[in-house]
Amino acid sequence: MKRIFLGLAIHNHQPLGNFPWVFEDAYRHAYLPMLETLLRHPSISISLHYSGCLVDWLSSEHPEFFKLLRKLYARDQVEIMGGGYYEPILPMIPDADKYGQIGKMSEYIGQEFGRRPRGMWLAERVWEPGLAKILAEAGIGWTLVDDTAFKMIGKEEQELLGYFNTEEQGRYLKIFPISKYLRYSIPWHDIEDVIGYLKINASEVGDRIAVLGDDGEKFGVWPKTYEHCWEKKWMENFFSAIEDNAEWLTTVKLGEYADRYQPAGRVYLPCASYDEMLEWSLPADKSAEYKELKHRLEEEKKPGILNHMFCGYWRNFLVKYPEANRMHKKMLRVSERVHAQQSVDETGCGLDNLWKAQCNCPYWHGVFGGIYLSDIRAGMYSNLIKAENCLDGLPATPDNGFKWQRTDFDGDGKEEILVEGQNFNLYMSPAEGGTLFEWDLRRHAYNLLSTVSRKPEAYHRDLVDKDQTNVSTADGKVLSIHDVVRVKDQDFTGILIYDDLPRSSLVDRFLNRQVTPENYEKNEFQDGGEFAGRPYECLINDKDNILQAHFKRTGFVHTGLKPARLTLQKTLELRPNTETLYITYKFVNEGDIKIDALFTSEWNINLLGGGHNEGAYYRVEGQDIGDARLDSRGEITDAEEIFMGNAYLGIEIGLKLEHPLTLWRFPVECVSNSEGGVEKVYQCSCVVILLPLVIEAGQEASLSYSWRVTK
């Protein structure tokens, strides 16, 4: 009789920094029902992975969960897979951290279950060839990679019913291909279809294995799946169907299969991930074209061509999202410091915070919110700053002034200025208009400028072209999040707005006086100056524990009948023992005609003010500004001081102007996709300082203000 094995590998994870209610919802709707159902089906074997982020939460909030898991483990029904503890994309982190994170997870599993893992889950299944050596040396014998990678090198689907050997520098690793068919059919298709697929692929020898490797959240957290999987008992019935066909179909733990059977061959796989991830990593327009081409080939029933339709590369997210690249480079910088310190005194100071900051979720974006989720970014930066504070002995160390350096921080070939002090870290870009792109409050371990600009995404085209809001078909079948674009927030009309510059701060613009706040928010205006986004000269003065960063540029202002030549110099000043940032501007009309323009100095502050959060606020002493939440919009005239804060974070900052001026404020919101659907997602609050600027030929003008931390 023909037989076949089914390998079920389920990966469970929640991002660090996610809201507690999200963890709880996933626990009740996916993680717990899966174990309870497995307990009722003792003949079903399965491989399970839980990220350290999730393990830590479960240990704190639901320790009873592990009693169920240990019961399954004790009766040899499950095996526990290892991985990087805080779910990093392994190729993106230094080798020392690869070994460290894998070792931390393996040690935990060994202590809790009495045996270190032999196999591991790759975060987002991102594979690069050099991992074979790393994993083997870390004590890992096998892992899983999507069949996408195997098809890239010419393997046919019928060849992928086993595992393969690979190696790097003589270090060997076993790799199971993950079936895209099973990933798309479980739990979406009729059970009879899945069983039929497995039966067709059974063999007389009986040594074949079909592998499902996928997220546990698809079984209860994704839209409509709790009802589908558990209330309507798709999973219960699926396990029962496997039991009913036990004479030819057997579930098996992947490690057990690897021990019992020989490899199907030897492979050398290219850099890869699952098909959708590679598509998402492309630029938005190319991603949309690639998706349309795939759909057309599917409709034309040309599977042979589809087998070679793979492109994209995970690391390209660091190009597609410059903000992710800067987070990544900050992480590398901190990692280098942490390991240098560890090699000196072996204290491990900051090591766990560093590893937490390597959690992959805020470094990319696809059908999951990723980098667009402000709270996830905030948590990542918080851990990096905590690691730096540990290394620098803060807050106990006395104020010893400021350290600064010129360096190509983000790998763009241009110098950035990095300033580090006891109270603030300031990262500045002379090449991008003398702007500030990171402002760390070290006491709070918080980056005020963790923002993302409004960018086009491939799925924006779907929102404009057609309605794809249904989560099920006419016959009631539930659709995967990969099969449909859902609109969670119907109010996206008119906010598909894109920025032409990064959402940094200290951005200098010159406007025609007819520009309105609405024009500015929607990026429907012409910048009359040659300053925003243009390179500035930069000079650093560091004397008597006072640091000044002077930025200077000469350019034309095009707001009148004739361009006027102007030199703009702005200075950021830091003083010891104070949490205040001082800013001064000097404008010199170098031409022979009068300059008459509206100068704006723009700041983009992220204090987690989305969702109409009552605890995230603006405050103006003695003035009623109406809706004062940080995602409100409006104009404030004759402002001398305005405060921005978040009660939950315990942070408040104040902007103080030397003379009363008008301020504009509005939320920066991206249209982002997630497993729940497309919605507006708050990124930051934009505060614009307006200075009516009238300068006669050969004359000067100035502007001074400061930001201080008041809480």
Residue, then its C-alpha position, 0 to 999 in steps of 0.5 A: m500500500k502506498r504511504i506518506f508522512l505529514g510533517l506539521a510544524i507550527h510557529n507561534h510568535q508575538p512581537l516585543g512591544n505588542f499590546p498585552w491584549v493582543f497577546e491575550d487574544a492570540y493565546r485564547h483564540a489560537y495557542l490554547p485551542m491548538l494544544e487542547t485539540l492535540l490532547r484529544h488526538p494523541s495519535i497526531s504528532i507535531s513540531l512546535h515553536y514558540s518565540g522567546c518573546l511569547v515564552d516570556w509572556l506565557s510564563s508570566e501570564h499563563p504558566e498553566f499553558f506549559k502544563l499542557l505542553r509538557k503533557l504533550y511532550a511527555r507522551d512523545q506527541v510533540e517536539i519543541m523547535g529552537g530558534g533565535y530567542y527573540e525571533p531575529i532575522l538571522p542574516m541581519i544580525p552579527d554572528a556573535d548574536k546569532y550564536g547567542q540567541i540560538g544558544k539562549m533558546s536551546e538552553y531554555i528548552g533544555q532546562e524546561f523539557g530535558r533535551r536541547p532542540r535538534g531543529m529550529w525555526l528560521a524567523e520569516r524563513v529567511w535563508e542565506p547560504g552562510l547560515a548552514k555553518i552557523l546553525a551546525e556549529a550552534g548544535i542545530g541539525w535541521t531547519l525548514v525553508d520554503d519550497t520557493a528556494f528549491k524551485m529557484i534551483g530547478k526542483e520540481e514539486q514532486e521532488l520535494l517530498g523529503y529533506f535535503n542535505t546542504e553544507e557550508q565549509g564542511r558544516y552540514l545541515k538538513i533542510f525540509p522544504i515547506s509545501k506552498y500548497l499545504r500552506y495555502s490549503i490548511p486550513w482554507h481548503d476543504i479537508e477532502d482536498v488536502i487529504g486527496y493531495l496527500k494520497i496522490n503523493a503517497s508512494e509504495v516505498g512509504d518514505r515521502i513526507a509533505v511538510l506544512g510550516d506556518d504561523g500558529e496565528k492563522f489558526g484563530v487570530w487571522p480574520k474569521t479563522y477562530e470561527h472557522c478553525w475551532e467553532k466550526k471544528w476545521m482542525e478537529n475534523f482535520f485531525s480526525a480525518i488523518e486518524d481515519n486514514a492512518e493505514w496510509l497517512t501518518t503525522v511525524k515529528l520532523g526530527e524523528y523523520a530526519d533520524r529514520y530516513q535518508p536525505a532526498g539529495r544534496v542542495y545549495l539554496p540561494c537567498a530566499s524566503y517565502d514567496e510573498m515576503l520576496e514580493w513585498s521586498l520589491p519597490a512598490d511599483k515593481s511589487a505590484e507588477y510582479k503580483e499582476l504577472k503571477h496572477r496572469l500566469e496562474e489564469e493562463k495555467k502556465p505552472g512551468i513558468l510560475n516555477h521560475m517566477f521568483c525575485g526579491y531579497w529580504r535585505n532590500f527592505l533596508v533600502k525600501y524603508p530607510e527608517a528600517n535601515r537606520m534602526h538596523k545600523k543603530m542595532l549594529r552599532v550597539s552590538e559592537r559596543v556590547h560585545a566589546q564590553q563583554s570581551v573586557d569584563e564578561t558582564g554581558c551588560g546590555l546583551d539581553n536588551l540588544w537581543k530584544a532589539q533584534c526582534n525582526c518585526p519592525y524591520w520590514h513590512g508586508v501583510f503585517g504592520g511591521i515598521y508602520l507600527s509605532d509602538i513596536r518601533a518604540g520598543m525596539y529603540s527603547n531596548l537599544i537605548k537601555a543597552e547604551n545606558c548600561l554600557d555608559g553606566l547611566p544614570a549614576t555616571p556624572d555628566n562628562g560632557f559630550k562625545w561626537q563623531r562624523t561617520d557614515f552611520d547608515g551606509d549611504g556614502k554620506e557623513e552623519i553627525l552622532v552626538e552622545g551625552q548623558n541626557f540626549n543622543l542626537y543623530m543628524s544628517p548634513a546631507e539631508g538638509g541639516t536635519l535631526f533623525e534621532w533624538d534619544l531621551r536617555r532617562h526615558a530610554y525613548n527616541l522621540l523621532s522614531t517616524v516613518s514617511r508616507k510611502p506608496e505601497a503595492y496594495h494601495r493600487d488595489l484600494v484605488d482600482k477595486d474593492q477587495t474587502n470580503v474575507s470569504t467567498a460566495d460559498g462561505k469559504v474563508l480566504s487567507i490574508h494572502d488572497v485578498v486585500r481587506v479594508k479595515d478602515q473605510d476612511f482612507t479616501g483622500i489620505l493616500i498621501y506621499d512624502d517627498l522627504p524623510r519625516s526627520s525634524l529641523v526641516d527648513r522650508f520657504l512657502n508662499r503665504q497662500v499655503t494653508p495648513e491643509n495644503y501643508e499636511k497633504n503635501e500640496f504645496q511648492d517649497g520655494g526654497e533650495f534648503a529642505g533635503r539639500p546638503y548643508e555644511c556642518l561645523i562642530n564646536d565642543k568647548d567648556n562642555i557646551l556642544q554646538a552643531h552649526f549647519k550652513r547653506t546658501g541657496f535661492v528662495h523662489t517665492g517672489l517674481k525673482p529668486a533671492r539669494l539667501t544664506l541660512q545658518k542654524t545651530l543646535e546647542l547642548r549644555p551640560n546638566t540640562e535636558t534642553l535643546y537650543i535652536t537658533y537661526k540666522f538668515v542673511n539676504e545675499g541678493d539685491i531684492k527683498i525676500d518676502a516668504l513664510f519660513t517653516s521649521e518642521w518637527n515630527i515627534n512620535l509620542l505614541g499619539g495614535g488612536h485618539n489616545e486621551g493620555a497623549y496630548y498637546r497643552v498650551e497654558g491659558q489657551d483652549i486649542g479644542d481637541a488636544r490629542l496628539d492626533s488632532r490638527g489645527e492652528i495655534t496663533d500667538a503661541e509662545e510655548i506648547f507642550m506635548g506629552n504621553a501620560y503612559l510613557g511619563i514623558e512631556i516636552g515643551l517647545k518655547l519660542e523667543h517671540p509669539l508665532t503661529l504653529w500648525r499641527f497635524p498627525v502623520e498617518c500612513v495607509s498600512n496593511s495588516e492581517g486585520g486589513v488596510e487602515k490608517v496608522y499614526q506615525c507621529s505628530c507634525v509641529v510646524i513653526l511659522l516665521p513670516l520672513v521679510i528681509e531687505a537686500g543685505q539685511e538679516a533676520s533670526l529665529s530662536y526657540s528651544w525644546r526641553v524635557t519637562k517630565 
